[in-house]
Protein backbone atom coordinates (compact mmCIF):
# COMPACT_ATOMS: atom_id res chain seq x y z
CA UNK A 1 0.00 0.00 0.00
CA UNK A 2 1.19 3.47 -0.83
CA UNK A 3 1.16 6.30 1.66
CA UNK A 4 0.25 8.99 -0.82
CA UNK A 5 -2.33 10.74 1.35
CA UNK A 6 -1.10 14.30 1.96
CA UNK A 7 -3.89 16.86 2.10
CA UNK A 8 -6.82 16.21 -0.14
CA UNK A 9 -7.51 18.66 -2.89
CA UNK A 10 -11.21 17.92 -2.49
CA UNK A 11 -11.61 19.39 0.99
CA UNK A 12 -13.16 22.69 -0.03
CA UNK A 13 -16.07 21.20 -1.95
CA UNK A 14 -17.40 19.66 1.25
CA UNK A 15 -17.56 22.90 3.20
CA UNK A 16 -20.68 24.36 1.61
CA UNK A 17 -23.73 25.32 3.66
CA UNK A 18 -21.35 26.07 6.56
CA UNK A 19 -22.40 22.88 8.29
CA UNK A 20 -19.23 20.82 8.25
CA UNK A 21 -17.76 22.35 11.39
CA UNK A 22 -20.92 21.93 13.45
CA UNK A 23 -21.81 18.32 12.63
CA UNK A 24 -20.72 15.53 14.93
CA UNK A 25 -18.80 12.82 13.06
CA UNK A 26 -20.90 9.73 12.73
CA UNK A 27 -19.91 6.45 14.32
CA UNK A 28 -19.75 3.14 12.45
CA UNK A 29 -23.27 1.89 11.96
CA UNK A 30 -24.00 -1.08 14.24
CA UNK A 31 -25.00 -4.30 12.56
CA UNK A 32 -28.49 -4.19 13.98
CA UNK A 33 -29.23 -0.88 12.26
CA UNK A 34 -28.86 -2.48 8.86
CA UNK A 35 -31.65 -4.97 9.19
CA UNK A 36 -33.99 -2.98 7.01
CA UNK A 37 -31.48 -2.63 4.16
CA UNK A 38 -28.87 -5.34 3.87
CA UNK A 39 -25.23 -4.37 3.70
CA UNK A 40 -23.11 -5.40 0.72
CA UNK A 41 -20.81 -7.11 3.25
CA UNK A 42 -23.46 -8.36 5.66
CA UNK A 43 -23.25 -12.01 4.64
CA UNK A 44 -19.75 -11.91 3.21
CA UNK A 45 -17.02 -10.66 5.55
CA UNK A 46 -13.78 -9.75 3.82
CA UNK A 47 -11.74 -12.90 4.26
CA UNK A 48 -9.01 -14.44 2.19
CA UNK A 49 -7.75 -17.91 1.46
CA UNK A 50 -4.13 -18.45 2.50
CA UNK A 51 -2.04 -19.31 -0.53
CA UNK A 52 -0.37 -22.74 -0.60
CA UNK A 53 -0.05 -23.35 3.09
CA UNK A 54 -0.73 -25.94 5.74
CA UNK A 55 -3.40 -23.64 7.14
CA UNK A 56 -5.45 -23.92 3.99
CA UNK A 57 -5.63 -27.69 3.89
CA UNK A 58 -7.13 -29.63 1.03
CA UNK A 59 -10.70 -29.71 2.33
CA UNK A 60 -12.39 -27.68 3.53
CA UNK A 61 -10.55 -24.38 2.87
CA UNK A 62 -9.83 -22.28 5.93
CA UNK A 63 -9.65 -18.52 6.08
CA UNK A 64 -7.81 -15.83 7.96
CA UNK A 65 -8.68 -12.19 8.39
CA UNK A 66 -6.37 -9.22 8.76
CA UNK A 67 -7.19 -9.29 12.47
CA UNK A 68 -5.87 -12.87 12.65
CA UNK A 69 -2.62 -11.74 11.04
CA UNK A 70 -2.13 -8.95 13.55
CA UNK A 71 -2.90 -11.26 16.47
CA UNK A 72 -0.36 -13.74 15.18
CA UNK A 73 2.19 -10.96 14.96
CA UNK A 74 1.67 -9.31 18.31
CA UNK A 75 0.08 -11.86 20.60
CA UNK A 76 1.23 -15.12 18.96
CA UNK A 77 -2.14 -16.69 19.84
CA UNK A 78 -2.23 -18.67 16.60
CA UNK A 79 0.84 -20.90 16.42
CA UNK A 80 -0.01 -22.37 13.02
CA UNK A 81 -0.45 -18.94 11.45
CA UNK A 82 2.68 -17.54 13.10
CA UNK A 83 4.61 -20.59 11.90
CA UNK A 84 3.27 -20.07 8.39
CA UNK A 85 4.42 -16.47 8.22
CA UNK A 86 7.81 -17.28 9.75
CA UNK A 87 8.66 -20.24 7.52
CA UNK A 88 7.18 -19.30 4.16
CA UNK A 89 8.96 -16.26 2.75
CA UNK A 90 6.34 -16.13 -0.04
CA UNK A 91 3.41 -16.26 2.39
CA UNK A 92 0.64 -13.92 1.38
CA UNK A 93 -3.13 -13.72 1.37
CA UNK A 94 -5.12 -14.20 -1.78
CA UNK A 95 -8.82 -13.48 -2.35
CA UNK A 96 -10.97 -16.55 -2.11
CA UNK A 97 -13.13 -17.14 -5.16
CA UNK A 98 -15.55 -20.08 -5.28
CA UNK A 99 -14.86 -22.56 -8.09
CA UNK A 100 -16.48 -21.82 -11.44
CA UNK A 101 -19.93 -23.36 -11.90
CA UNK A 102 -20.11 -24.10 -8.18
CA UNK A 103 -23.27 -23.55 -6.15
CA UNK A 104 -21.36 -21.16 -3.88
CA UNK A 105 -20.26 -19.00 -6.83
CA UNK A 106 -23.78 -18.99 -8.27
CA UNK A 107 -25.24 -17.84 -4.95
CA UNK A 108 -22.61 -15.13 -4.56
CA UNK A 109 -23.16 -13.76 -8.07
CA UNK A 110 -26.94 -13.93 -7.71
CA UNK A 111 -26.88 -12.11 -4.36
CA UNK A 112 -24.59 -9.38 -5.63
CA UNK A 113 -26.66 -8.88 -8.78
CA UNK A 114 -29.85 -8.73 -6.75
CA UNK A 115 -28.28 -6.23 -4.35
CA UNK A 116 -27.27 -3.79 -7.08
CA UNK A 117 -30.41 -4.32 -9.17
CA UNK A 118 -32.51 -3.37 -6.16
CA UNK A 119 -30.28 -0.37 -5.47
CA UNK A 120 -30.69 0.82 -9.06
CA UNK A 121 -34.46 0.30 -8.87
CA UNK A 122 -34.71 2.34 -5.67
CA UNK A 123 -32.59 5.19 -7.02
CA UNK A 124 -34.60 5.32 -10.26
CA UNK A 125 -37.97 5.36 -8.51
CA UNK A 126 -39.97 8.57 -8.26
CA UNK A 127 -39.27 9.91 -5.73
CA UNK A 128 -35.92 8.10 -5.22
CA UNK A 129 -35.68 5.66 -2.31
CA UNK A 130 -32.35 6.09 -0.43
CA UNK A 131 -32.60 3.49 2.34
CA UNK A 132 -30.25 0.99 0.64
CA UNK A 133 -28.07 3.77 -0.72
CA UNK A 134 -27.38 5.05 2.78
CA UNK A 135 -26.20 1.62 3.84
CA UNK A 136 -23.98 1.44 0.76
CA UNK A 137 -22.29 4.73 1.63
CA UNK A 138 -21.71 3.45 5.16
CA UNK A 139 -20.14 0.32 3.65
CA UNK A 140 -17.85 2.50 1.56
CA UNK A 141 -16.93 4.52 4.63
CA UNK A 142 -16.00 1.41 6.62
CA UNK A 143 -14.13 0.09 3.60
CA UNK A 144 -12.02 3.26 3.53
CA UNK A 145 -11.31 2.94 7.24
CA UNK A 146 -10.10 -0.62 6.65
CA UNK A 147 -7.29 0.53 4.34
CA UNK A 148 -6.00 3.27 6.62
CA UNK A 149 -2.88 2.92 8.73
CA UNK A 150 -2.68 4.21 12.33
CA UNK A 151 -0.88 7.40 11.31
CA UNK A 152 -3.63 8.39 8.85
CA UNK A 153 -5.35 10.47 11.54
CA UNK A 154 -6.15 13.42 9.27
CA UNK A 155 -7.60 11.19 6.58
CA UNK A 156 -9.75 9.36 9.11
CA UNK A 157 -11.17 12.65 10.38
CA UNK A 158 -11.81 13.78 6.80
CA UNK A 159 -13.71 10.58 5.99
CA UNK A 160 -15.76 10.95 9.17
CA UNK A 161 -16.73 14.48 8.20
CA UNK A 162 -17.42 13.94 4.51
CA UNK A 163 -19.27 10.63 4.88
CA UNK A 164 -21.18 11.69 7.95
CA UNK A 165 -24.23 9.46 8.18
CA UNK A 166 -26.55 12.06 9.72
CA UNK A 167 -25.71 14.73 7.14
CA UNK A 168 -26.10 12.27 4.25
CA UNK A 169 -29.45 11.20 5.66
CA UNK A 170 -30.54 14.85 5.73
CA UNK A 171 -29.55 15.20 2.07
CA UNK A 172 -31.56 12.10 1.22
CA UNK A 173 -34.61 13.42 3.04
CA UNK A 174 -34.30 16.70 1.11
CA UNK A 175 -33.79 14.79 -2.15
CA UNK A 176 -30.43 16.52 -2.66
CA UNK A 177 -28.09 13.53 -2.31
CA UNK A 178 -25.36 13.80 -4.95
CA UNK A 179 -23.87 10.33 -5.36
CA UNK A 180 -21.36 11.37 -7.98
CA UNK A 181 -19.92 13.98 -5.64
CA UNK A 182 -19.32 11.34 -2.97
CA UNK A 183 -18.00 8.90 -5.54
CA UNK A 184 -15.42 11.43 -6.73
CA UNK A 185 -14.28 11.98 -3.16
CA UNK A 186 -13.89 8.23 -2.52
CA UNK A 187 -12.09 7.53 -5.80
CA UNK A 188 -9.73 10.46 -5.22
CA UNK A 189 -8.92 9.13 -1.74
CA UNK A 190 -8.37 5.58 -2.96
CA UNK A 191 -5.96 6.89 -5.58
CA UNK A 192 -3.91 8.52 -2.83
CA UNK A 193 -3.86 5.41 -0.64
CA UNK A 194 -3.40 2.69 -3.23
CA UNK A 195 -0.13 1.30 -4.48
CA UNK A 196 0.91 2.54 -7.95
CA UNK A 197 0.08 -0.90 -9.37
CA UNK A 198 -3.60 -0.16 -8.71
CA UNK A 199 -3.65 3.21 -10.48
CA UNK A 200 -5.11 1.80 -13.70
CA UNK A 201 -7.84 -0.04 -11.80
CA UNK A 202 -8.86 3.15 -10.02
CA UNK A 203 -8.60 5.18 -13.22
CA UNK A 204 -11.08 2.81 -14.85
CA UNK A 205 -13.66 3.70 -12.19
CA UNK A 206 -13.52 7.34 -13.28
CA UNK A 207 -14.57 6.28 -16.79
CA UNK A 208 -17.87 4.81 -15.55
CA UNK A 209 -21.00 6.92 -15.82
CA UNK A 210 -23.69 4.83 -14.14
CA UNK A 211 -23.93 5.59 -10.43
CA UNK A 212 -24.58 2.02 -9.37
CA UNK A 213 -21.74 0.68 -11.52
CA UNK A 214 -19.39 3.24 -9.99
CA UNK A 215 -20.15 2.23 -6.42
CA UNK A 216 -20.02 -1.46 -7.25
CA UNK A 217 -16.52 -0.93 -8.69
CA UNK A 218 -15.58 1.11 -5.61
CA UNK A 219 -16.62 -1.68 -3.22
CA UNK A 220 -14.80 -4.33 -5.25
CA UNK A 221 -11.67 -2.19 -5.42
CA UNK A 222 -11.75 -1.54 -1.68
CA UNK A 223 -11.64 -5.31 -1.10
CA UNK A 224 -8.50 -5.52 -3.24
CA UNK A 225 -6.88 -2.57 -1.46
CA UNK A 226 -7.59 -4.16 1.90
CA UNK A 227 -5.84 -7.30 0.68
CA UNK A 228 -2.88 -5.21 -0.48
CA UNK A 229 -2.65 -3.64 2.96
CA UNK A 230 -2.78 -7.02 4.67
CA UNK A 231 0.09 -8.36 2.56
CA UNK A 232 2.11 -5.20 3.14
CA UNK A 233 1.68 -5.63 6.89
CA UNK A 234 2.66 -9.30 6.65
CA UNK A 235 5.92 -8.31 4.95
CA UNK A 236 6.54 -5.73 7.67
CA UNK A 237 5.90 -8.06 10.61
CA UNK A 238 7.67 -11.14 9.21
CA UNK A 239 11.06 -10.40 10.87
CA UNK A 240 9.32 -9.97 14.21
CA UNK A 241 7.30 -13.16 13.79
CA UNK A 242 10.38 -15.13 12.75
CA UNK A 243 12.18 -13.95 15.86
CA UNK A 244 9.35 -14.77 18.23
CA UNK A 245 8.00 -17.91 16.55
CA UNK A 246 10.86 -20.21 17.59
CA UNK A 247 10.48 -19.48 21.29
CA UNK A 248 6.70 -19.51 21.06
CA UNK A 249 6.48 -22.87 19.26
CA UNK A 250 9.03 -24.42 21.60
CA UNK A 251 7.12 -23.28 24.67
CA UNK A 252 3.77 -24.48 23.32
CA UNK A 253 5.21 -27.87 22.37
CA UNK A 254 6.80 -28.29 25.80
CA UNK A 255 3.43 -27.53 27.39
CA UNK A 256 1.91 -30.29 25.29
CA UNK A 257 4.61 -32.74 26.37
CA UNK A 258 3.74 -32.16 30.03
CA UNK A 259 0.18 -33.40 29.56
CA UNK A 260 0.82 -36.22 27.07
CA UNK A 261 1.95 -39.75 27.85
CA UNK A 262 4.64 -39.74 25.19
CA UNK A 263 4.45 -36.72 22.92
CA UNK A 264 7.65 -37.71 21.10
CA UNK A 265 6.81 -41.33 20.28
CA UNK A 266 6.58 -40.93 16.52
CA UNK A 267 9.50 -38.47 16.44
CA UNK A 268 11.62 -41.04 18.24
CA UNK A 269 10.65 -43.77 15.77
CA UNK A 270 11.44 -41.44 12.87
CA UNK A 271 14.94 -40.63 14.14
CA UNK A 272 15.76 -44.17 15.21
CA UNK A 273 15.35 -45.35 11.61
CA UNK A 274 18.26 -43.13 10.59
CA UNK A 275 20.77 -43.39 13.43
CA UNK A 276 23.91 -45.05 12.09
CA UNK A 277 25.92 -46.77 14.85
CA UNK A 278 28.48 -48.23 12.46
CA UNK A 279 32.02 -47.92 13.84
CA UNK A 280 30.86 -46.45 17.14
CA UNK A 281 31.96 -47.68 20.54
CA UNK A 282 28.68 -48.00 22.39
CA UNK A 283 27.70 -46.38 24.71
CA UNK A 284 28.57 -42.91 23.39
CA UNK A 285 28.78 -40.07 25.91
CA UNK A 286 30.97 -37.52 24.12
CA UNK A 287 28.85 -34.42 23.46
CA UNK A 288 30.59 -33.50 20.20
CA UNK A 289 30.14 -37.00 18.79
CA UNK A 290 26.45 -36.96 19.74
CA UNK A 291 26.01 -33.59 18.01
CA UNK A 292 27.72 -34.81 14.84
CA UNK A 293 25.67 -38.01 14.74
CA UNK A 294 22.50 -36.01 15.36
CA UNK A 295 23.31 -33.74 12.41
CA UNK A 296 23.85 -36.74 10.12
CA UNK A 297 20.76 -38.47 11.45
CA UNK A 298 18.55 -35.41 10.94
CA UNK A 299 19.80 -34.88 7.39
CA UNK A 300 18.70 -38.39 6.42
CA UNK A 301 15.50 -38.14 8.44
CA UNK A 302 14.42 -34.88 6.83
CA UNK A 303 14.98 -36.40 3.38
CA UNK A 304 12.64 -39.24 4.32
CA UNK A 305 9.89 -36.63 4.66
CA UNK A 306 10.23 -35.91 0.94
CA UNK A 307 9.31 -39.53 0.15
CA UNK A 308 7.08 -40.17 3.13
CA UNK A 309 5.38 -43.54 3.54
CA UNK A 310 1.79 -42.72 4.43
CA UNK A 311 1.47 -45.88 6.51
CA UNK A 312 3.90 -44.47 9.07
CA UNK A 313 2.97 -41.98 11.79
CA UNK A 314 4.23 -38.48 11.14
CA UNK A 315 6.74 -37.01 13.64
CA UNK A 316 4.99 -34.81 16.19
CA UNK A 317 7.60 -32.09 15.78
CA UNK A 318 6.79 -31.71 12.08
CA UNK A 319 3.01 -31.88 12.01
CA UNK A 320 2.70 -28.20 11.07
CA UNK A 321 4.92 -28.81 8.06
CA UNK A 322 3.57 -32.15 6.84
CA UNK A 323 1.84 -30.77 3.74
CA UNK A 324 4.76 -28.44 3.12
CA UNK A 325 7.24 -31.33 2.96
CA UNK A 326 4.76 -33.33 0.87
CA UNK A 327 4.56 -30.52 -1.67
CA UNK A 328 8.34 -30.21 -1.76
CA UNK A 329 8.60 -33.99 -2.13
CA UNK A 330 6.37 -33.80 -5.20
CA UNK A 331 8.70 -31.19 -6.68
CA UNK A 332 11.68 -33.48 -6.08
CA UNK A 333 9.80 -36.44 -7.59
CA UNK A 334 8.96 -34.51 -10.77
CA UNK A 335 12.53 -33.21 -10.97
CA UNK A 336 13.87 -36.77 -10.86
CA UNK A 337 11.40 -37.87 -13.53
CA UNK A 338 12.19 -35.00 -15.91
CA UNK A 339 15.94 -35.49 -15.53
CA UNK A 340 15.57 -39.23 -16.17
CA UNK A 341 13.50 -38.64 -19.30
CA UNK A 342 16.06 -36.21 -20.69
CA UNK A 343 18.90 -38.63 -20.03
CA UNK A 344 17.27 -41.38 -22.10
CA UNK A 345 16.09 -39.06 -24.87
CA UNK A 346 18.10 -39.05 -28.13
CA UNK A 347 17.34 -35.38 -28.72
CA UNK A 348 20.03 -34.21 -26.29
CA UNK A 349 23.44 -35.08 -27.59
CA UNK A 350 26.91 -33.58 -27.02
CA UNK A 351 27.00 -31.11 -29.93
CA UNK A 352 27.19 -27.37 -29.10
CA UNK A 353 23.49 -26.81 -29.81
CA UNK A 354 22.37 -29.58 -27.45
CA UNK A 355 22.13 -27.25 -24.45
CA UNK A 356 19.42 -25.23 -26.18
CA UNK A 357 17.68 -28.38 -27.35
CA UNK A 358 17.82 -29.84 -23.87
CA UNK A 359 16.27 -26.70 -22.39
CA UNK A 360 13.48 -26.69 -24.98
CA UNK A 361 12.66 -30.36 -24.42
CA UNK A 362 12.90 -29.91 -20.66
CA UNK A 363 10.28 -27.15 -20.76
CA UNK A 364 7.92 -29.33 -22.81
CA UNK A 365 8.29 -32.29 -20.46
CA UNK A 366 7.82 -30.13 -17.37
CA UNK A 367 4.48 -28.95 -18.75
CA UNK A 368 3.35 -32.49 -19.56
CA UNK A 369 4.28 -33.75 -16.08
CA UNK A 370 2.77 -30.75 -14.30
CA UNK A 371 0.03 -32.75 -12.56
CA UNK A 372 2.09 -35.88 -11.97
CA UNK A 373 2.91 -36.74 -8.36
CA UNK A 374 3.23 -40.53 -8.18
CA UNK A 375 4.18 -43.60 -10.22
CA UNK A 376 0.60 -44.42 -11.20
CA UNK A 377 0.15 -40.99 -12.78
CA UNK A 378 3.64 -41.18 -14.26
CA UNK A 379 2.98 -44.49 -16.02
CA UNK A 380 -0.22 -43.08 -17.49
CA UNK A 381 1.51 -40.01 -18.95
CA UNK A 382 4.82 -41.50 -20.17
CA UNK A 383 3.41 -42.69 -23.54
CA UNK A 384 2.46 -39.08 -24.29
CA UNK A 385 5.91 -37.95 -23.22
CA UNK A 386 7.47 -40.49 -25.58
CA UNK A 387 5.45 -39.17 -28.51
CA UNK A 388 6.49 -35.60 -27.66
CA UNK A 389 10.15 -36.66 -27.60
CA UNK A 390 9.75 -38.36 -30.98
CA UNK A 391 8.15 -35.29 -32.53
CA UNK A 392 10.82 -33.04 -31.01
CA UNK A 393 13.63 -35.29 -32.26
CA UNK A 394 12.24 -35.38 -35.78
CA UNK A 395 11.96 -31.58 -35.81
CA UNK A 396 15.66 -31.38 -34.93
CA UNK A 397 16.59 -33.89 -37.64
CA UNK A 398 14.50 -31.99 -40.16
CA UNK A 399 16.26 -28.77 -39.25
CA UNK A 400 19.59 -30.50 -39.89
CA UNK A 401 18.33 -31.86 -43.25
CA UNK A 402 18.73 -35.41 -41.97
CA UNK A 403 16.46 -38.39 -42.42
CA UNK A 404 13.67 -38.86 -39.91
CA UNK A 405 13.52 -41.61 -37.32
CA UNK A 406 12.92 -45.12 -38.51
CA UNK A 407 10.03 -47.15 -37.13
CA UNK A 408 12.45 -49.18 -35.03
CA UNK A 409 14.05 -46.07 -33.55
CA UNK A 410 10.67 -44.65 -32.66
CA UNK A 411 9.73 -47.87 -30.93
CA UNK A 412 13.04 -47.87 -29.07
CA UNK A 413 12.37 -44.33 -27.79
CA UNK A 414 8.90 -45.34 -26.64
CA UNK A 415 10.26 -48.40 -24.86
CA UNK A 416 13.04 -46.47 -23.12
CA UNK A 417 10.78 -43.69 -21.90
CA UNK A 418 7.84 -45.89 -20.87
CA UNK A 419 10.23 -48.12 -18.90
CA UNK A 420 10.95 -45.15 -16.62
CA UNK A 421 7.60 -45.86 -14.99
CA UNK A 422 9.43 -48.53 -12.99
CA UNK A 423 10.77 -46.90 -9.79
CA UNK A 424 13.66 -49.40 -9.85
CA UNK A 425 14.76 -48.25 -13.30
CA UNK A 426 18.54 -47.84 -13.20
CA UNK A 427 18.52 -44.30 -14.61
CA UNK A 428 15.83 -43.17 -12.17
CA UNK A 429 17.74 -44.71 -9.28
CA UNK A 430 20.97 -42.95 -10.24
CA UNK A 431 19.25 -39.58 -10.66
CA UNK A 432 17.36 -40.00 -7.38
CA UNK A 433 20.58 -40.86 -5.54
CA UNK A 434 22.39 -37.83 -6.93
CA UNK A 435 19.55 -35.46 -6.10
CA UNK A 436 19.14 -36.76 -2.54
CA UNK A 437 22.89 -36.79 -1.91
CA UNK A 438 23.05 -33.17 -3.04
CA UNK A 439 20.18 -32.21 -0.71
CA UNK A 440 21.75 -34.14 2.15
CA UNK A 441 25.03 -32.28 1.70
CA UNK A 442 23.15 -28.97 1.78
CA UNK A 443 21.45 -29.97 5.04
CA UNK A 444 24.60 -31.26 6.75
CA UNK A 445 26.61 -28.19 5.82
CA UNK A 446 23.70 -25.77 6.30
CA UNK A 447 23.94 -24.37 2.79
CA UNK A 448 27.06 -22.95 1.24
CA UNK A 449 28.37 -23.43 -2.28
CA UNK A 450 28.01 -26.99 -3.55
CA UNK A 451 28.78 -28.51 -6.94
CA UNK A 452 25.75 -29.54 -8.99
CA UNK A 453 25.74 -33.34 -9.52
CA UNK A 454 26.89 -34.75 -12.85
CA UNK A 455 24.14 -34.77 -15.45
CA UNK A 456 22.00 -32.23 -13.60
CA UNK A 457 23.61 -28.96 -14.69
CA UNK A 458 20.57 -28.09 -16.83
CA UNK A 459 18.50 -28.23 -13.63
CA UNK A 460 20.59 -25.89 -11.51
CA UNK A 461 17.71 -23.41 -10.97
CA UNK A 462 15.35 -26.18 -9.86
CA UNK A 463 17.91 -27.79 -7.56
CA UNK A 464 18.79 -24.44 -6.05
CA UNK A 465 15.15 -23.58 -5.42
CA UNK A 466 14.33 -26.95 -3.87
CA UNK A 467 17.43 -27.03 -1.66
CA UNK A 468 16.88 -23.44 -0.51
CA UNK A 469 13.27 -24.10 0.41
CA UNK A 470 14.13 -27.37 2.17
CA UNK A 471 16.93 -25.70 4.12
CA UNK A 472 14.60 -22.92 5.26
CA UNK A 473 12.05 -25.41 6.57
CA UNK A 474 14.71 -27.51 8.27
CA UNK A 475 16.55 -24.61 9.92
CA UNK A 476 13.33 -23.36 11.52
CA UNK A 477 12.37 -26.83 12.70
CA UNK A 478 15.84 -27.48 14.14
CA UNK A 479 15.82 -24.12 15.90
CA UNK A 480 12.63 -25.13 17.69
CA UNK A 481 13.27 -28.82 18.41
CA UNK A 482 17.04 -29.47 18.39
CA UNK A 483 17.11 -30.10 22.15
CA UNK A 484 14.58 -32.91 21.80
CA UNK A 485 16.43 -34.37 18.82
CA UNK A 486 19.73 -34.36 20.73
CA UNK A 487 18.09 -36.04 23.72
CA UNK A 488 16.57 -38.78 21.55
CA UNK A 489 19.85 -39.52 19.76
CA UNK A 490 21.84 -39.39 23.00
CA UNK A 491 19.42 -41.81 24.63
CA UNK A 492 19.72 -44.23 21.70
CA UNK A 493 23.54 -44.04 21.70
CA UNK A 494 23.67 -44.69 25.46
CA UNK A 495 22.12 -48.13 25.03
CA UNK A 496 24.48 -51.09 25.20
C-alpha positions, 0 to 999 in steps of 0.5 A: 500500500502506498502512503500517498495521502497528503492533504486532499484537494477535495476538501473545499467542496465539502464545506458548503452550507457552513455545516461541516464544522458543526456536525458531529462525526458519525460512528460506524453503523452497528449491525443491527441498524442495517436490518432494514437494508442489507449491507453489501458485506453483511453475509460476506465478511472480507476474508481471504484464502491463505495461498499454498499453506498448511493452514489452507488444507485440502478440504475444507478451505480455511480462512484468515482475516487481517485481524488474525494476522495482527494477532499472530504478529503481536500476541502469537495466539495462533501458532499455526499462522505464526509458523506459516508467516515465519517459515514461508517467505512467499506467504501472502493472502489471496482473495478466495473465489468459489470454483467456477460453476459451483453452487457457492459461486452462483449464490454469490453472483446472484446475491450481488446482482440482486443487491445492485439491481434493487439499489438501481431500482430504488434510485430510479424510482420517483421519488428516489428511495435512499434506504439501501443507498445510505447503507452502501455509503456506510459500507464504503466509509468502513471500507475506507477505514479498513485501508488506513494505517494508524498514522492516517489520523487526518484522513480518518477525520476527513472521511468521518466528516465527509461521509457523515451518516446524519448529514447524508441522511438529511440530504436524502430526506431533502432529495439533494443527495449527490452520489457522484460527488461522494463517488469522486471523493472516494475515488480520489482518496483511494488513488492517494492510498493505493499502491501505484500498481492499482492506479489503472484499476482506479482510473477505470472507475472514473470512466464509468457513468452509471452511479450504481456501476461506480459504487459497485466498482468502488466496493470491489476495489476496496476489497482488493486494497484491503488485501494489499494492505494485509500483505504489506503488513505481513511483509513488515511483521515477518522479521518480528514473527520469525524472531518470536515464533521459535520461542513460542512454538518451543514453549507451546510444544513443551506444554503439550509434552507435560500433559501427554503420555509420550508426545515424542513417540513418533518423532523417536521412531522417525529418528531411530530409523536413521541413526547409524551406529556403524564404527561407534563404541557404544555407549557414546557419551561424548557431546561432540560426537552426539552432536555430529551423529544427530546432524547426520541423522537429521539430514537423512531423516528430513529427506525421508519426509520428501518420500514419506510412507503414508502408513507411518505416523508423522513425527509430532515435531513436524506436524505443522509442516507435513503438507509443506514437505509433501509438496516439496517432495512432489517437486523433487519427484517430478525433478527426478522424472524429468531429468531421467526422461532427458537422459534417455532421450536421443534429442540431447546429444553432445553437440554445441546446440544440445544445451538449447535443445535440452532446455526446450525439451525440458520445458515441454516435459515439465508442462506435460508432467505438471500434474504428476505426483506418483508412479501411477500418474507417471505411467499413465503419462509416459506414452504421451511424453514419448510421442512428444520426444519423438516429434521433437527429435524429428523436428531437430533432424529436419532442421539439420536436413537429416532423415527422420527416425525409422520405425524401429528407432521410434519404438526404441524411444517409446520403450526407453521412456515408458520403462521409466515408470518402474521406480527401480529403473537404473537411470531413475535410481541414479538420478534420485541418488544424486539429487538426494545426496546433493540435498543431504550435503546442503542440510549437513553443511547448512547451505554454502556453495556446492557442486551440482551433480553430474548430469543435472547442470541443466536443472541448476535453478530447480535444484537451487530452489528446492534445496533453498526451500528445504533448508529454510524449513529444516533450519526453523524446525531445528531451531525449535526442536534441536534439544529434543532431537539431541536427547533422543539420539543421545538416549539411543547411543547410550544403550548397550 
